[in-house]
Amino acid sequence: MKYGNWTLGQVEAVFNKLGGEEGVGRFLRGELKVVEVTETLCYTLPVEIGRYKNKSATKVMAEQVLKSAGNRISDWARRNILLLGEGDLVQEEETLMLRVASGRELCGNRNATIAEIFAAGRACGWKLCPPETAPALWEQYVDQPAGEWLRIAMEPIVGSDGAPRVFDVAHVGGVRWLSASNGHPDYGWSPDDLWVFLLPSKP
């Protein structure tokens, strides 16, 4: 559907960036101004997936990464990457292009829920990542900047504790972590938090 020269997705993205219905109201009343942001933390990353096609191969990969000093994996992440079976893992090797975006780029200067963040990413034409994106990044993104914490935009995994979580890859305290964050759709995130989406393949 088109609105003048705008698509529905573009309209939804602007709506989200203004802060939803409340933000649009503030903008129309002159209480909220839109300013151009020239500095951005958003960028793309390549990652190869399809190298590890079953649980055994994934386990060997994790053990190899952990042999390098400064690499750690949380208990939850360890359990759940080893639960990824052939039905979850990409079987053909391919290079994916990932889009790193802040909550601010997606939803404006406010806390936003995962549901809102994912909807804003989809409105930009991006996709959710396959679950193996996180262990692949953890293995391959060896020059991740100190202090960077990437949450993976993915279908949340419900672990043995019954709580939905998403994988994350972080370089904090001198340690590169594969771990997990709250994946409940109503959980709120700061506009400074970074999310990783999948860019669509070029035709």
Secondary structure per residue as TSV (DSSP state, phi and psi in degrees):
chain	resnum	aa	ss	phi	psi
A	1	M	-	360.0	141.0
A	2	K	E	-114.7	142.7
A	3	Y	E	-119.8	91.6
A	4	G	T	66.2	-122.4
A	5	N	T	-94.2	7.2
A	6	W	E	-104.3	142.5
A	7	T	E	-87.7	164.2
A	8	L	H	-59.5	-39.5
A	9	G	H	-62.3	-40.6
A	10	Q	H	-66.4	-39.8
A	11	V	H	-62.5	-43.5
A	12	E	H	-64.3	-38.6
A	13	A	H	-63.9	-42.8
A	14	V	H	-64.6	-42.4
A	15	F	H	-56.8	-44.6
A	16	N	H	-67.8	-41.4
A	17	K	H	-64.3	-31.0
A	18	L	T	-79.0	-8.6
A	19	G	T	99.2	25.8
A	20	G	H	76.2	-159.1
A	21	E	H	-59.8	-41.6
A	22	E	H	-63.8	-44.1
A	23	G	H	-64.6	-40.2
A	24	V	H	-61.9	-41.9
A	25	G	H	-60.7	-43.6
A	26	R	H	-63.9	-39.3
A	27	F	H	-63.2	-43.9
A	28	L	H	-67.4	-28.1
A	29	R	T	-85.4	-1.8
A	30	G	T	82.0	10.6
A	31	E	S	-86.2	-15.0
A	32	L	-	-127.6	126.7
A	33	K	-	-111.9	145.8
A	34	V	-	-98.8	124.9
A	35	V	-	-119.9	151.6
A	36	E	-	-78.8	130.8
A	37	V	-	-103.4	120.7
A	38	T	-	-94.7	-21.6
A	39	E	-	-103.2	134.0
A	40	T	-	-137.1	148.3
A	41	L	-	-99.2	8.3
A	42	C	-	-90.3	141.1
A	43	Y	E	-161.6	176.1
A	44	T	E	-111.6	153.7
A	45	L	E	-136.2	137.4
A	46	P	E	-90.0	149.1
A	47	V	E	-148.7	137.8
A	48	E	E	-94.7	129.0
A	49	I	E	-123.7	170.0
A	50	G	-	91.7	2.2
A	51	R	S	-72.9	-32.9
A	52	Y	-	-119.1	109.9
A	53	K	-	-101.8	0.9
A	54	N	S	-155.9	177.2
A	55	K	H	-62.4	-41.3
A	56	S	H	-62.4	-44.7
A	57	A	H	-66.1	-38.3
A	58	T	H	-65.1	-40.1
A	59	K	H	-63.7	-43.3
A	60	V	H	-61.4	-42.6
A	61	M	H	-59.1	-47.2
A	62	A	H	-61.2	-41.0
A	63	E	H	-65.0	-37.2
A	64	Q	H	-67.9	-41.9
A	65	V	H	-63.9	-39.5
A	66	L	H	-69.2	-17.2
A	67	K	T	-71.6	-21.3
A	68	S	S	-81.2	134.6
A	69	A	T	-59.3	138.5
A	70	G	T	87.9	9.5
A	71	N	E	-110.1	134.7
A	72	R	E	-138.6	158.9
A	73	I	E	-137.0	135.8
A	74	S	-	-73.4	158.8
A	75	D	H	-59.1	-43.2
A	76	W	H	-62.3	-46.4
A	77	A	H	-63.4	-41.5
A	78	R	H	-59.8	-48.2
A	79	R	H	-60.1	-43.0
A	80	N	H	-84.9	-26.0
A	81	I	H	-71.8	-26.9
A	82	L	T	-79.6	-10.9
A	83	L	T	-87.9	-10.8
A	84	L	-	-71.9	114.1
A	85	G	-	-101.3	-171.5
A	86	E	T	-60.6	-28.7
A	87	G	T	-71.2	-19.4
A	88	D	T	-100.2	-24.0
A	89	L	S	-94.7	138.2
A	90	V	-	-65.4	131.7
A	91	Q	-	-95.4	-13.4
A	92	E	S	-111.1	133.9
A	93	E	-	-68.9	133.7
A	94	E	E	-156.7	158.4
A	95	T	E	-102.3	123.0
A	96	L	E	-99.3	147.4
A	97	M	E	-104.2	124.2
A	98	L	E	-106.1	146.2
A	99	R	E	-111.8	118.8
A	100	V	E	-93.7	125.6
A	101	A	E	-139.2	145.0
A	102	S	E	-84.7	158.8
A	103	G	H	-58.6	-30.5
A	104	R	H	-65.9	-43.1
A	105	E	H	-63.0	-36.1
A	106	L	H	-82.9	-42.3
A	107	C	H	-131.0	9.8
A	108	G	-	84.4	-170.6
A	109	N	S	-85.1	60.3
A	110	R	S	-152.4	160.3
A	111	N	-	-67.6	141.8
A	112	A	E	-135.2	149.6
A	113	T	E	-78.8	162.9
A	114	I	H	-59.6	-39.8
A	115	A	H	-59.5	-42.5
A	116	E	H	-67.6	-42.0
A	117	I	H	-63.3	-45.9
A	118	F	H	-64.6	-40.3
A	119	A	H	-63.5	-39.9
A	120	A	H	-66.5	-39.7
A	121	G	H	-63.2	-43.2
A	122	R	H	-63.6	-36.8
A	123	A	H	-64.0	-24.9
A	124	C	T	-81.8	-4.0
A	125	G	T	92.9	6.6
A	126	W	-	-88.9	164.8
A	127	K	B	-120.7	163.9
A	128	L	-	-74.8	150.0
A	129	C	-	-84.1	150.5
A	130	P	-	-66.1	152.0
A	131	P	T	-60.5	-27.0
A	132	E	T	-77.7	-2.0
A	133	T	H	-56.9	-42.5
A	134	A	H	-64.8	-53.3
A	135	P	H	-62.0	-31.7
A	136	A	H	-66.7	-42.2
A	137	L	H	-63.9	-43.6
A	138	W	H	-57.8	-39.2
A	139	E	H	-74.2	-41.5
A	140	Q	H	-98.5	-25.7
A	141	Y	-	-87.5	63.6
A	142	V	T	-74.0	-18.9
A	143	D	T	-102.2	27.7
A	144	Q	-	-56.4	130.1
A	145	P	-	-61.7	143.2
A	146	A	T	-60.6	135.4
A	147	G	T	92.1	-10.2
A	148	E	-	-80.9	137.1
A	149	W	E	-133.3	111.5
A	150	L	E	-106.2	120.4
A	151	R	E	-93.0	139.2
A	152	I	E	-90.5	123.3
A	153	A	-	-75.4	105.8
A	154	M	S	-153.2	164.6
A	155	E	-	-65.3	121.9
A	156	P	-	-59.4	147.1
A	157	I	E	-101.3	129.8
A	158	V	E	-91.4	113.3
A	159	G	-	-83.1	-172.4
A	160	S	T	-64.5	-21.6
A	161	D	T	-83.2	-2.0
A	162	G	S	83.6	-0.9
A	163	A	-	-96.8	134.3
A	164	P	E	-75.2	137.8
A	165	R	E	-140.3	157.4
A	166	V	E	-118.8	148.5
A	167	F	E	-69.5	153.1
A	168	D	E	-140.3	157.6
A	169	V	E	-127.3	119.0
A	170	A	E	-135.4	150.8
A	171	H	E	-120.9	91.8
A	172	V	E	-132.0	142.9
A	173	G	T	59.6	29.7
A	174	G	T	76.8	10.0
A	175	V	E	-124.1	136.6
A	176	R	E	-94.5	117.8
A	177	W	E	-109.2	141.5
A	178	L	E	-108.4	115.1
A	179	S	E	-144.9	-154.5
A	180	A	E	-148.3	155.3
A	181	S	E	-128.9	165.2
A	182	N	E	-56.1	126.0
A	183	G	-	-111.2	14.2
A	184	H	-	-67.2	135.5
A	185	P	T	-60.6	-24.0
A	186	D	T	-95.9	1.7
A	187	Y	-	-72.8	134.3
A	188	G	E	-93.2	143.3
A	189	W	E	-126.2	150.2
A	190	S	-	-68.2	150.9
A	191	P	T	-64.8	-16.0
A	192	D	T	-85.8	-11.3
A	193	D	-	-69.5	143.6
A	194	L	E	-102.7	138.6
A	195	W	E	-124.8	148.4
A	196	V	E	-113.3	119.5
A	197	F	E	-113.2	165.4
A	198	L	E	-98.8	125.3
A	199	L	-	-78.2	140.5
A	200	P	-	-65.1	148.9
A	201	S	-	-67.7	143.9
A	202	K	-	-74.5	138.9
A	203	P	-	-66.1	360.0
